[in-house]
Amino acid sequence: MKPLHIYSGVTDTGVDIRFREKSYPIVYPTSVWGATPKETQTALKDNLAVAATMHLPLVLDSPGIVYHSGCPLLEPYFVQNFLKDIPSCTEVDGTSTDETVRKFFNTEYQFLEPEITYPSRQPVDSPHGALVGTSFGKDSLLTYAVADEIGLEPEMVYIVEQSMTYEQKHKTELARRFKNEFGKQLNILRHETGKFRDYPHLGVPYTEMGWGLQTTEYALELIPFAYALKAKYLLFGNEQTAAATYMDAKGRWTVHPCYDQSHRWTVHIDQITQTFSGRSVNTGSLIEPLMDMMIQYTLAHRYPQLAKYQMSCFTETEAGRSYRWCHNCSICAKMYLMCAGSGIDPTKIGLRVNMLEREYKRFFTLFGGKSITMTYAHTKVGRDEQLFAFYLAAKKGAEGELIEEFKASPLIQEAKDREEELYKTFCTLHTSISVPKELRASVNSIYEEELASFQI
């Protein structure tokens, strides 16, 4: 079989990547792309061409891929990110990690222009604010809220993913309402390169391959916005649980459910954005110190005006056609449980169905269910998170057949015996490495207030 061929170029509005005679542009507002130094535009083109397509030989069963462009400066970063993500992909796909790693090692990546184009050393002019990668999930909403409270004047950027069935429709409506209420415009980036992980578009069966570099890719794509909006910080909602791992069923491979969102990789992304901004843009996460329950609690308790815009569901199926919560997936189930466990009325974030009834048991790994969309739920931390949340929900009078089943099972005694341990794990301020040092004191003071108000 012949190798794949990727062509790329810089345009007046961004980057154009071409594959199989089709164009996949990344399109910026003219003022945003125009604010980006020319050398950086070319460097972004070379690096994004690889970040967006390096999985294609694996999903299209090709021996290699030829790039009609320059060698990317960040190739070693991409390789590490991709490798670390493979066990998570094969876990979801039900394929062999050994075989996939072998194929990746044997894949030939060829660059016809051997020269490396380095980004400009020109820094962002008078950087001061923050860009928040926004999805309207709890993590990005809390990140925005905290950044706003500590005076970072955050700007929201949403990158449209072509393969998410109904996501864009719901988030466009949320953005309209958000602007009407707060006067805040949502900056939107449309990248057709998202179709490289839209497998119906490519004509192949679904696979997780291609999603592992998403945050790394987004960070690069946000560099032009940093120049245009004079941002000093690029903030992602990477919480404490993003670092969780587990061993696969055979005990051979460590599975990172979301390696590109882990704290250690966020530090590497910080190196990347500094390199592409004349060392003027730092990347970090303001919510790293918190576990999921405290994130959900803090958002709904301290910032209820923002919590009502929350959309964590991927709305990938017909159940999500007409509303932003499908009420038929493990994410909806988890968010309902996080609210119930922290004493928050789930309707405050828009959930309309009691997901603690028996028909939703299959979404909770604590009861033997399986999560396809969140491999994190299969970690020990994920299991303990559900144990603690069900325990607190039961104590706080939440209703549902699963609450009654929990109270009648040995699980409630386990939770009682481990209450102090579980509290210290899920309701504490964890040490962080990705919160920018100069912001830690002000960020932690907000979380300390919320932890003090949390009722067990």
Sine and cosine of phi, psi and omega as CSV:
sin_phi,cos_phi,sin_psi,cos_psi,sin_omega,cos_omega
0.00,0.00,0.62,-0.79,-0.05,-1.00
-0.98,0.19,0.44,-0.90,0.06,-1.00
-0.94,0.34,0.37,-0.93,0.06,-1.00
-0.98,0.17,0.37,-0.93,0.01,-1.00
-0.79,-0.62,0.75,-0.67,0.01,-1.00
-0.85,-0.52,0.78,-0.62,0.06,-1.00
-0.91,-0.41,0.52,-0.86,0.00,-1.00
-0.50,-0.87,0.42,-0.91,0.02,-1.00
-0.39,-0.92,0.34,-0.94,0.07,-1.00
-1.00,-0.05,0.73,-0.69,0.02,-1.00
-0.90,-0.44,-0.01,-1.00,0.02,-1.00
-0.93,0.36,-0.31,0.95,-0.06,-1.00
-0.84,-0.54,0.17,0.99,0.03,-1.00
0.47,-0.88,-0.74,-0.67,-0.09,-1.00
-0.81,-0.59,0.65,-0.76,0.06,-1.00
-0.87,-0.50,0.84,-0.55,0.04,-1.00
-0.92,-0.39,0.73,-0.68,-0.09,-1.00
-0.86,-0.51,0.70,-0.71,-0.02,-1.00
-0.55,-0.83,0.79,-0.61,-0.01,-1.00
0.80,0.60,0.69,0.72,0.07,-1.00
0.91,0.41,0.30,0.96,0.10,-1.00
-0.91,-0.42,0.54,-0.84,-0.02,-1.00
-0.99,-0.16,0.69,-0.72,0.02,-1.00
-0.79,-0.62,0.99,0.15,-0.09,-1.00
-0.98,0.18,0.48,-0.88,0.21,-0.98
-0.94,-0.34,0.93,-0.37,-0.21,-0.98
-0.93,-0.38,0.83,-0.55,0.03,-1.00
-0.95,-0.31,0.42,-0.91,0.23,-0.97
-0.82,0.57,0.59,-0.80,-0.08,-1.00
-0.82,0.57,-0.64,0.77,-0.03,-1.00
-0.92,0.39,-0.52,0.86,-0.01,-1.00
-0.95,0.30,-0.77,0.64,-0.01,-1.00
-0.92,0.39,-0.58,0.81,0.01,-1.00
-0.91,0.42,-0.41,0.91,0.01,-1.00
-0.99,0.16,-0.13,0.99,-0.06,-1.00
-1.00,0.01,0.79,-0.61,0.01,-1.00
-0.83,0.56,0.56,-0.83,-0.09,-1.00
-0.86,0.51,-0.70,0.72,-0.01,-1.00
-0.89,0.46,-0.59,0.81,0.01,-1.00
-0.94,0.35,-0.59,0.81,0.07,-1.00
-0.85,0.53,-0.72,0.69,0.00,-1.00
-0.92,0.40,-0.67,0.74,0.02,-1.00
-0.89,0.45,-0.63,0.77,0.06,-1.00
-0.89,0.45,-0.66,0.76,0.02,-1.00
-0.86,0.51,-0.75,0.66,-0.03,-1.00
-0.90,0.43,-0.65,0.76,-0.08,-1.00
-0.98,0.19,-0.64,0.77,0.02,-1.00
-0.93,0.36,-0.51,0.86,0.05,-1.00
-0.85,0.52,-0.62,0.79,0.00,-1.00
-0.99,0.16,-0.73,0.68,-0.04,-1.00
-0.84,0.54,-0.58,0.81,-0.07,-1.00
-0.99,0.12,-0.27,0.96,-0.17,-0.99
-0.77,-0.64,-0.03,1.00,-0.15,-0.99
-0.92,0.40,-0.26,0.97,0.05,-1.00
-0.99,0.11,-0.24,0.97,-0.13,-0.99
-0.86,0.51,-0.65,0.76,0.04,-1.00
-0.85,0.52,-0.54,0.84,-0.01,-1.00
-0.96,0.28,-0.66,0.75,-0.06,-1.00
-0.99,0.13,-0.36,0.93,0.00,-1.00
-0.96,-0.28,0.13,0.99,0.08,-1.00
0.81,0.59,0.81,0.59,0.00,-1.00
-0.91,-0.42,0.54,-0.84,-0.02,-1.00
-0.96,0.28,-0.25,0.97,-0.04,-1.00
-0.12,-0.99,-0.01,-1.00,-0.02,-1.00
-0.56,-0.83,0.73,-0.69,-0.05,-1.00
-0.94,-0.34,0.83,-0.55,0.03,-1.00
-0.98,-0.21,0.86,-0.51,0.03,-1.00
-1.00,0.05,0.85,0.52,-0.07,-1.00
-0.34,-0.94,-0.06,-1.00,-0.04,-1.00
-0.98,0.21,0.38,-0.93,0.06,-1.00
-0.91,0.40,0.77,-0.63,-0.07,-1.00
-0.98,0.22,0.70,-0.72,0.03,-1.00
-0.84,0.53,-0.56,0.83,-0.14,-0.99
-1.00,-0.08,0.25,0.97,-0.04,-1.00
-0.79,0.61,-0.70,0.71,0.02,-1.00
-0.88,0.48,-0.57,0.82,0.05,-1.00
-0.91,0.42,-0.72,0.69,-0.03,-1.00
-0.88,0.47,-0.66,0.75,-0.02,-1.00
-0.89,0.46,-0.72,0.70,0.00,-1.00
-0.90,0.44,-0.72,0.69,0.01,-1.00
-0.84,0.54,-0.71,0.70,-0.04,-1.00
-0.91,0.42,-0.73,0.68,-0.02,-1.00
-0.86,0.50,-0.72,0.69,-0.03,-1.00
-0.90,0.44,-0.40,0.92,-0.06,-1.00
-1.00,0.02,-0.30,0.96,-0.09,-1.00
-0.83,0.56,-0.74,0.67,-0.03,-1.00
-0.86,0.50,-0.54,0.84,0.05,-1.00
-0.93,0.37,-0.65,0.76,0.02,-1.00
-0.90,0.44,-0.73,0.69,-0.03,-1.00
-0.93,0.36,-0.47,0.88,0.06,-1.00
-0.89,0.46,-0.69,0.72,0.02,-1.00
-0.95,0.30,-0.66,0.75,-0.07,-1.00
-0.97,0.24,-0.32,0.95,-0.06,-1.00
0.95,0.31,0.54,0.84,-0.01,-1.00
-0.91,-0.42,0.04,-1.00,-0.07,-1.00
-1.00,0.09,0.83,-0.55,0.06,-1.00
-0.91,0.41,-0.69,0.72,-0.01,-1.00
-0.83,0.56,-0.73,0.68,-0.05,-1.00
-0.93,0.37,-0.62,0.78,0.00,-1.00
-0.93,0.38,-0.67,0.74,0.05,-1.00
-0.89,0.46,-0.66,0.75,0.03,-1.00
-0.86,0.51,-0.71,0.71,0.00,-1.00
-0.89,0.45,-0.65,0.76,-0.01,-1.00
-0.90,0.43,-0.69,0.72,0.01,-1.00
-0.89,0.45,-0.53,0.85,-0.04,-1.00
-1.00,0.02,-0.10,1.00,0.02,-1.00
-0.97,0.25,0.73,-0.68,0.00,-1.00
-0.99,-0.11,0.83,-0.56,0.07,-1.00
-0.96,-0.29,0.89,-0.45,-0.10,-1.00
-0.87,-0.50,0.69,-0.72,0.00,-1.00
-0.87,-0.49,0.88,-0.48,-0.10,-0.99
-0.97,0.25,-0.33,0.95,0.10,-1.00
-0.94,-0.35,0.98,-0.20,-0.13,-0.99
-0.93,0.36,-0.30,0.96,-0.03,-1.00
-0.94,0.35,0.66,-0.75,0.10,-1.00
-1.00,-0.07,0.83,-0.56,0.10,-1.00
-1.00,0.01,0.87,-0.50,0.00,-1.00
-1.00,0.01,0.58,-0.81,0.06,-1.00
-0.92,0.39,0.37,-0.93,0.01,-1.00
-0.88,0.47,0.50,-0.87,0.10,-0.99
-1.00,0.06,0.01,1.00,0.00,-1.00
-0.92,0.38,0.84,-0.54,0.01,-1.00
-0.98,0.18,0.25,-0.97,0.15,-0.99
-0.89,0.45,0.69,-0.73,-0.04,-1.00
-0.96,0.29,0.87,-0.50,0.04,-1.00
0.74,0.68,0.85,0.53,-0.03,-1.00
-0.92,0.40,0.65,-0.76,-0.03,-1.00
-0.48,-0.88,-0.54,0.84,-0.12,-0.99
-1.00,-0.10,-0.31,-0.95,-0.03,-1.00
-0.68,-0.73,0.58,-0.82,0.18,-0.98
-0.97,-0.23,0.72,-0.69,0.04,-1.00
-0.90,-0.43,0.88,-0.47,0.12,-0.99
-0.92,0.39,0.93,-0.38,-0.23,-0.97
-0.94,-0.33,0.76,-0.65,0.09,-1.00
-0.83,-0.56,-0.11,0.99,-0.13,-0.99
0.95,0.32,0.18,0.98,0.19,-0.98
-0.96,0.27,0.18,-0.98,-0.05,-1.00
-0.87,0.50,-0.58,0.81,-0.07,-1.00
-0.93,0.37,-0.73,0.68,-0.02,-1.00
-0.95,0.30,-0.55,0.84,0.05,-1.00
-0.92,0.40,-0.66,0.75,0.03,-1.00
-0.93,0.37,-0.63,0.78,0.05,-1.00
-0.85,0.52,-0.72,0.69,0.03,-1.00
-0.88,0.48,-0.71,0.70,-0.06,-1.00
-0.89,0.46,-0.71,0.70,-0.01,-1.00
-0.93,0.37,-0.67,0.74,0.03,-1.00
-0.87,0.50,-0.63,0.77,0.03,-1.00
-0.92,0.38,-0.68,0.73,-0.03,-1.00
-0.90,0.43,-0.56,0.83,-0.03,-1.00
-1.00,-0.03,0.16,0.99,0.16,-0.99
1.00,0.05,0.42,0.91,-0.03,-1.00
-1.00,0.04,0.00,1.00,0.01,-1.00
0.73,0.68,0.87,0.49,-0.13,-0.99
-0.93,0.37,0.58,-0.82,0.15,-0.99
-0.93,-0.36,0.64,-0.77,-0.04,-1.00
-0.99,-0.16,0.72,-0.69,0.06,-1.00
-0.81,-0.59,0.80,-0.61,0.01,-1.00
-0.90,-0.44,0.81,-0.58,0.02,-1.00
-0.98,-0.20,0.86,-0.51,-0.09,-1.00
-0.98,0.21,0.83,-0.56,0.08,-1.00
-0.99,-0.15,0.88,-0.48,-0.09,-1.00
-0.91,0.42,-0.47,0.88,-0.14,-0.99
-1.00,0.07,-0.13,0.99,-0.02,-1.00
-0.99,0.12,0.92,-0.40,-0.25,-0.97
-0.78,0.63,-0.86,0.52,-0.08,-1.00
-0.88,-0.48,0.07,1.00,-0.09,-1.00
-0.85,0.52,-0.75,0.66,-0.07,-1.00
-0.87,0.50,-0.65,0.76,-0.01,-1.00
-0.87,0.50,-0.75,0.66,-0.03,-1.00
-0.92,0.39,-0.66,0.75,-0.06,-1.00
-0.96,0.27,-0.46,0.89,0.11,-0.99
-0.90,0.43,-0.65,0.76,0.04,-1.00
-0.93,0.37,-0.65,0.76,0.06,-1.00
-0.88,0.48,-0.68,0.74,0.00,-1.00
-0.89,0.46,-0.63,0.77,0.03,-1.00
-0.89,0.46,-0.72,0.69,0.01,-1.00
-0.92,0.39,-0.63,0.77,0.00,-1.00
-0.88,0.48,-0.70,0.72,0.02,-1.00
-0.90,0.44,-0.66,0.75,0.00,-1.00
-0.90,0.45,-0.60,0.80,-0.04,-1.00
-0.99,0.15,-0.66,0.75,-0.14,-0.99
-0.93,-0.36,-0.10,1.00,-0.02,-1.00
0.93,0.36,0.39,0.92,-0.08,-1.00
-0.94,-0.33,0.86,-0.51,-0.01,-1.00
-0.99,0.15,0.72,-0.69,0.09,-1.00
-1.00,0.04,0.89,-0.45,0.06,-1.00
-0.97,0.26,0.77,-0.64,-0.09,-1.00
-0.88,-0.48,0.75,-0.66,0.10,-1.00
-0.91,-0.42,0.81,-0.59,0.04,-1.00
-0.97,-0.24,0.90,-0.44,0.04,-1.00
-0.86,-0.50,0.93,-0.36,0.03,-1.00
-0.91,0.41,-0.24,0.97,0.04,-1.00
-0.89,0.46,-0.31,0.95,0.09,-1.00
-0.87,0.49,-0.36,0.93,0.01,-1.00
-0.94,0.34,-0.25,0.97,0.07,-1.00
-0.94,0.34,-0.18,0.98,0.15,-0.99
-0.86,-0.50,0.37,0.93,0.12,-0.99
-0.97,-0.24,1.00,-0.05,-0.22,-0.97
-0.95,0.30,-0.49,0.87,0.19,-0.98
-0.86,0.52,-0.61,0.80,0.05,-1.00
-0.89,0.46,-0.64,0.77,-0.01,-1.00
-0.99,0.15,-0.21,0.98,0.02,-1.00
0.98,0.22,0.51,0.86,0.02,-1.00
-0.76,-0.65,0.32,-0.95,0.03,-1.00
-0.89,0.46,0.40,-0.91,-0.01,-1.00
-0.88,0.47,0.61,-0.79,0.12,-0.99
-0.50,-0.86,0.42,-0.91,0.07,-1.00
-0.97,0.23,-0.26,0.97,-0.01,-1.00
-0.84,0.54,0.74,-0.67,0.02,-1.00
0.93,-0.36,-0.31,0.95,-0.01,-1.00
-1.00,-0.02,-0.23,0.97,-0.15,-0.99
-0.92,0.39,-0.44,0.90,-0.01,-1.00
-0.98,-0.18,0.25,0.97,-0.14,-0.99
-0.83,0.55,-0.77,0.64,-0.04,-1.00
-0.91,0.40,-0.63,0.78,0.03,-1.00
-0.89,0.46,-0.70,0.72,0.04,-1.00
-0.89,0.46,-0.71,0.70,0.01,-1.00
-0.86,0.51,-0.68,0.74,-0.02,-1.00
-0.85,0.53,-0.69,0.72,0.04,-1.00
-0.91,0.42,-0.67,0.74,-0.04,-1.00
-0.92,0.39,-0.37,0.93,-0.02,-1.00
-1.00,0.04,-0.14,0.99,0.00,-1.00
-0.83,0.56,-0.72,0.70,0.04,-1.00
-0.86,0.51,-0.58,0.81,0.06,-1.00
-0.91,0.42,-0.57,0.82,0.03,-1.00
-0.89,0.46,-0.69,0.73,0.04,-1.00
-0.91,0.42,-0.69,0.72,-0.09,-1.00
-0.95,0.32,-0.61,0.79,-0.08,-1.00
-0.98,-0.20,0.10,0.99,0.07,-1.00
0.85,0.53,0.77,0.64,-0.03,-1.00
-1.00,0.05,0.65,-0.76,0.08,-1.00
-0.99,-0.12,-0.46,0.89,-0.05,-1.00
-0.80,-0.59,0.61,-0.79,0.18,-0.98
-0.90,-0.43,0.90,-0.45,-0.17,-0.99
-0.91,-0.42,0.80,-0.60,0.10,-0.99
-0.92,-0.38,0.45,-0.89,-0.01,-1.00
-1.00,0.01,0.93,0.37,-0.01,-1.00
-0.98,-0.18,0.98,-0.22,-0.11,-0.99
-1.00,0.09,0.06,-1.00,-0.08,-1.00
-0.84,0.54,-0.63,0.78,-0.08,-1.00
-0.95,0.32,-0.19,0.98,0.01,-1.00
-0.90,0.44,-0.27,0.96,-0.01,-1.00
-1.00,0.00,-0.08,1.00,-0.06,-1.00
-0.90,0.43,0.58,-0.81,0.05,-1.00
-0.67,-0.74,0.21,-0.98,0.13,-0.99
-0.42,-0.91,0.30,-0.96,0.04,-1.00
-1.00,0.04,0.56,-0.83,0.04,-1.00
-0.94,0.35,0.10,-0.99,-0.13,-0.99
-0.85,0.52,-0.48,0.88,-0.02,-1.00
-1.00,0.00,-0.05,1.00,0.00,-1.00
0.94,0.35,0.43,0.90,-0.07,-1.00
-0.97,-0.25,-0.59,0.81,-0.13,-0.99
-0.83,-0.55,0.67,-0.74,0.13,-0.99
-0.98,0.18,0.80,-0.60,-0.01,-1.00
-0.98,-0.19,0.85,-0.53,0.12,-0.99
-0.98,-0.20,0.98,-0.22,-0.05,-1.00
-0.84,0.54,-0.49,0.87,0.01,-1.00
-0.48,-0.88,0.94,0.35,-0.09,-1.00
-0.85,0.52,-0.61,0.79,-0.05,-1.00
-0.93,0.37,-0.22,0.98,0.05,-1.00
-0.97,-0.26,0.02,1.00,-0.02,-1.00
-0.94,0.35,0.34,-0.94,-0.06,-1.00
-0.91,0.42,-0.66,0.75,0.00,-1.00
-0.89,0.46,-0.65,0.76,0.01,-1.00
-0.96,0.28,-0.50,0.87,0.07,-1.00
-0.87,0.50,-0.59,0.81,0.07,-1.00
-0.89,0.45,-0.63,0.78,0.06,-1.00
-0.93,0.38,-0.62,0.78,0.06,-1.00
-0.89,0.45,-0.57,0.82,0.09,-1.00
-0.86,0.51,-0.66,0.75,0.06,-1.00
-0.88,0.48,-0.65,0.76,-0.01,-1.00
-0.90,0.45,-0.76,0.65,-0.06,-1.00
-0.94,0.35,-0.52,0.85,0.11,-0.99
-0.91,0.42,-0.67,0.74,0.01,-1.00
-0.88,0.47,-0.59,0.81,-0.06,-1.00
-1.00,-0.05,0.20,0.98,0.00,-1.00
-0.66,-0.75,0.40,0.92,-0.04,-1.00
0.88,0.47,0.55,0.84,0.02,-1.00
0.88,0.47,0.53,0.85,-0.05,-1.00
-0.94,-0.35,-0.22,0.98,-0.05,-1.00
-0.90,-0.44,0.87,-0.49,0.03,-1.00
-0.99,-0.16,0.68,-0.74,0.06,-1.00
-0.96,-0.28,0.67,-0.74,0.01,-1.00
-0.31,-0.95,-0.09,-1.00,0.06,-1.00
-0.73,-0.69,0.83,-0.55,0.01,-1.00
-0.98,0.19,-0.24,0.97,-0.09,-1.00
-0.96,-0.29,0.14,0.99,0.02,-1.00
-0.81,0.59,-0.60,0.80,-0.05,-1.00
-0.91,0.41,-0.22,0.98,-0.14,-0.99
-0.94,-0.34,0.55,-0.83,0.19,-0.98
-1.00,0.07,0.18,-0.98,-0.14,-0.99
-0.84,0.55,-0.67,0.74,-0.07,-1.00
-0.89,0.45,-0.66,0.75,0.00,-1.00
-0.95,0.31,-0.47,0.88,0.09,-1.00
-0.91,0.41,-0.74,0.67,0.00,-1.00
-0.89,0.45,-0.67,0.74,0.00,-1.00
-0.90,0.43,-0.74,0.67,-0.06,-1.00
-0.88,0.47,-0.68,0.73,0.01,-1.00
-0.87,0.49,-0.77,0.64,-0.08,-1.00
-0.97,0.26,-0.53,0.85,-0.06,-1.00
-0.99,0.13,-0.70,0.71,-0.09,-1.00
-1.00,-0.03,-0.51,0.86,-0.08,-1.00
-0.78,-0.62,0.85,0.52,-0.06,-1.00
-0.88,0.48,-0.45,0.89,0.01,-1.00
-0.92,0.39,-0.39,0.92,0.05,-1.00
-0.99,-0.10,-0.54,0.84,-0.05,-1.00
-0.86,0.51,-0.49,0.87,-0.04,-1.00
-0.93,0.36,-0.16,0.99,0.04,-1.00
-0.99,-0.12,0.05,1.00,-0.12,-0.99
-0.89,0.45,0.72,-0.69,0.12,-0.99
-0.64,-0.77,0.98,-0.18,0.00,-1.00
-0.99,-0.17,-0.35,0.94,-0.03,-1.00
-0.94,0.34,0.61,-0.79,0.03,-1.00
-0.98,0.18,-0.22,0.98,-0.04,-1.00
0.69,0.72,0.78,0.63,-0.08,-1.00
-0.99,0.11,-0.29,0.96,-0.09,-1.00
-0.89,-0.45,0.04,-1.00,0.01,-1.00
-0.87,0.49,-0.43,0.90,0.02,-1.00
-0.89,0.46,-0.34,0.94,0.00,-1.00
-0.97,-0.23,0.26,0.97,-0.06,-1.00
-0.90,0.45,-0.73,0.68,-0.20,-0.98
-0.97,-0.26,-0.08,1.00,-0.03,-1.00
-0.52,-0.86,0.46,-0.89,-0.14,-0.99
-0.96,0.28,-0.23,0.97,0.14,-0.99
-0.92,-0.40,0.84,-0.55,-0.04,-1.00
-0.99,0.15,-0.34,0.94,-0.05,-1.00
0.83,0.56,0.49,0.87,-0.03,-1.00
-0.52,-0.85,0.63,0.78,0.01,-1.00
-0.46,-0.89,0.20,-0.98,-0.05,-1.00
-0.93,0.36,-0.44,0.90,0.01,-1.00
-0.95,0.32,-0.72,0.69,0.06,-1.00
-0.86,0.52,-0.68,0.73,0.00,-1.00
-0.88,0.47,-0.69,0.72,-0.01,-1.00
-0.90,0.43,-0.70,0.71,-0.03,-1.00
-0.90,0.44,-0.61,0.79,0.06,-1.00
-0.88,0.47,-0.71,0.70,-0.01,-1.00
-0.91,0.42,-0.65,0.76,0.02,-1.00
-0.88,0.48,-0.64,0.77,0.05,-1.00
-0.91,0.41,-0.76,0.65,-0.03,-1.00
-0.87,0.49,-0.65,0.76,-0.01,-1.00
-0.93,0.36,-0.49,0.87,-0.02,-1.00
-0.99,-0.11,0.08,1.00,0.05,-1.00
0.99,0.15,0.33,0.95,0.01,-1.00
-0.98,-0.18,0.72,-0.70,0.07,-1.00
-0.93,0.38,0.89,-0.46,-0.04,-1.00
-0.84,0.54,-0.41,0.91,0.02,-1.00
-0.92,0.39,-0.33,0.94,0.00,-1.00
-0.92,0.40,-0.39,0.92,0.06,-1.00
-0.95,-0.30,0.17,0.99,0.12,-0.99
0.99,-0.16,-0.01,1.00,0.03,-1.00
-0.96,0.29,0.69,-0.72,-0.13,-0.99
-0.89,-0.45,-0.19,0.98,-0.09,-1.00
-0.86,-0.50,0.68,-0.74,0.07,-1.00
-0.95,0.30,0.96,-0.29,-0.06,-1.00
-1.00,-0.04,0.28,0.96,0.10,-0.99
-0.98,-0.21,0.25,0.97,0.11,-0.99
-1.00,0.08,0.33,-0.94,-0.16,-0.99
-0.87,0.50,-0.50,0.86,-0.05,-1.00
-0.91,0.42,-0.26,0.97,0.01,-1.00
-0.97,-0.24,0.18,0.98,-0.04,-1.00
-0.84,0.54,-0.55,0.84,-0.06,-1.00
-0.90,0.44,-0.24,0.97,-0.02,-1.00
-1.00,-0.02,-0.10,1.00,-0.04,-1.00
-0.94,-0.34,0.90,-0.45,0.01,-1.00
-0.92,0.40,-0.39,0.92,0.04,-1.00
-0.87,0.50,-0.51,0.86,0.00,-1.00
-0.97,-0.23,0.35,0.94,0.04,-1.00
1.00,0.03,0.12,0.99,0.03,-1.00
-0.97,0.25,0.03,-1.00,-0.03,-1.00
-0.72,-0.70,0.67,-0.74,0.05,-1.00
-0.95,-0.32,0.89,-0.45,0.05,-1.00
-0.99,0.16,-0.62,0.79,-0.08,-1.00
-0.99,0.11,-0.34,0.94,-0.02,-1.00
-0.78,-0.63,1.00,0.00,0.05,-1.00
-0.91,0.42,-0.34,0.94,0.08,-1.00
-0.82,0.58,-0.54,0.84,-0.04,-1.00
-0.88,0.47,-0.28,0.96,-0.02,-1.00
-1.00,-0.07,-0.01,1.00,0.08,-1.00
-0.98,0.21,0.29,-0.96,0.07,-1.00
-0.88,0.47,-0.65,0.76,0.01,-1.00
-0.89,0.46,-0.66,0.75,0.01,-1.00
-0.90,0.44,-0.64,0.76,0.03,-1.00
-0.92,0.40,-0.69,0.72,0.01,-1.00
-0.92,0.40,-0.54,0.84,0.05,-1.00
-0.88,0.48,-0.70,0.71,0.04,-1.00
-0.92,0.39,-0.64,0.77,0.03,-1.00
-0.85,0.52,-0.75,0.67,-0.03,-1.00
-0.92,0.39,-0.65,0.76,-0.02,-1.00
-0.92,0.39,-0.67,0.75,0.06,-1.00
-0.90,0.43,-0.62,0.79,0.02,-1.00
-0.89,0.47,-0.74,0.68,0.00,-1.00
-0.93,0.37,-0.63,0.78,0.02,-1.00
-0.88,0.47,-0.65,0.76,0.04,-1.00
-0.90,0.43,-0.68,0.73,0.01,-1.00
-0.89,0.45,-0.53,0.85,-0.08,-1.00
-1.00,-0.06,0.16,0.99,0.13,-0.99
0.99,0.13,0.34,0.94,0.06,-1.00
-0.89,0.45,0.54,-0.84,-0.05,-1.00
-0.94,-0.34,0.49,-0.87,0.03,-1.00
0.50,-0.87,0.47,-0.88,-0.03,-1.00
-0.89,0.45,-0.51,0.86,0.02,-1.00
-0.95,0.30,-0.49,0.87,0.09,-1.00
-0.91,0.42,-0.68,0.73,0.01,-1.00
-0.92,0.39,-0.64,0.77,0.04,-1.00
-0.90,0.44,-0.65,0.76,0.03,-1.00
-0.88,0.47,-0.71,0.70,-0.04,-1.00
-0.92,0.39,-0.42,0.91,-0.01,-1.00
-1.00,-0.03,-0.01,1.00,-0.08,-1.00
-0.96,-0.29,0.22,-0.98,0.08,-1.00
-0.90,0.43,-0.24,0.97,-0.04,-1.00
-0.87,0.49,-0.60,0.80,-0.05,-1.00
-0.92,0.38,-0.57,0.82,0.05,-1.00
-0.94,0.34,-0.62,0.78,0.07,-1.00
-0.86,0.51,-0.69,0.72,-0.01,-1.00
-0.90,0.43,-0.65,0.76,0.03,-1.00
-0.89,0.46,-0.69,0.72,-0.02,-1.00
-0.91,0.41,-0.48,0.88,-0.08,-1.00
-0.96,-0.29,0.25,0.97,-0.13,-0.99
-0.81,0.59,-0.75,0.67,-0.04,-1.00
-0.89,0.45,-0.70,0.72,0.02,-1.00
-0.88,0.47,-0.72,0.69,-0.02,-1.00
-0.91,0.41,-0.63,0.77,0.04,-1.00
-0.88,0.47,-0.69,0.72,-0.01,-1.00
-0.92,0.39,-0.44,0.90,0.03,-1.00
-0.98,0.18,-0.72,0.69,-0.19,-0.98
-0.98,-0.21,-0.22,0.97,-0.02,-1.00
-0.78,-0.62,0.84,0.55,0.01,-1.00
-0.57,-0.82,0.18,-0.98,0.02,-1.00
-0.99,-0.15,0.94,-0.34,-0.05,-1.00
-1.00,0.10,0.48,-0.88,0.07,-1.00
-0.89,0.45,0.65,-0.76,-0.07,-1.00
-0.85,-0.53,0.50,-0.87,0.09,-1.00
-0.87,-0.49,-0.20,0.98,-0.06,-1.00
-0.95,-0.31,-0.09,1.00,0.15,-0.99
-0.97,0.23,0.84,-0.55,0.02,-1.00
-0.79,0.62,0.73,-0.68,-0.14,-0.99
-0.80,0.60,-0.67,0.75,-0.07,-1.00
-0.95,0.32,-0.19,0.98,-0.01,-1.00
-0.97,-0.25,-0.19,0.98,-0.17,-0.99
-0.86,0.50,-0.69,0.73,-0.06,-1.00
-0.88,0.47,-0.73,0.68,-0.03,-1.00
-0.94,0.35,-0.60,0.80,0.03,-1.00
-0.92,0.38,-0.73,0.69,-0.04,-1.00
-0.91,0.42,-0.50,0.86,0.00,-1.00
-0.91,0.42,-0.57,0.82,0.06,-1.00
-0.91,0.42,-0.72,0.70,-0.04,-1.00
-0.93,0.37,-0.57,0.82,0.03,-1.00
-0.90,0.44,-0.62,0.79,0.06,-1.00
-0.89,0.45,-0.66,0.75,-0.02,-1.00
-0.94,0.33,-0.61,0.79,0.05,-1.00
-0.90,0.44,-0.60,0.80,0.01,-1.00
-0.92,0.39,-0.46,0.89,-0.03,-1.00
-1.00,0.00,-0.17,0.99,-0.06,-1.00
-0.96,0.30,0.77,-0.64,-0.02,-1.00
-0.97,-0.24,0.81,-0.59,0.01,-1.00
-1.00,0.02,0.00,0.00,0.00,0.00
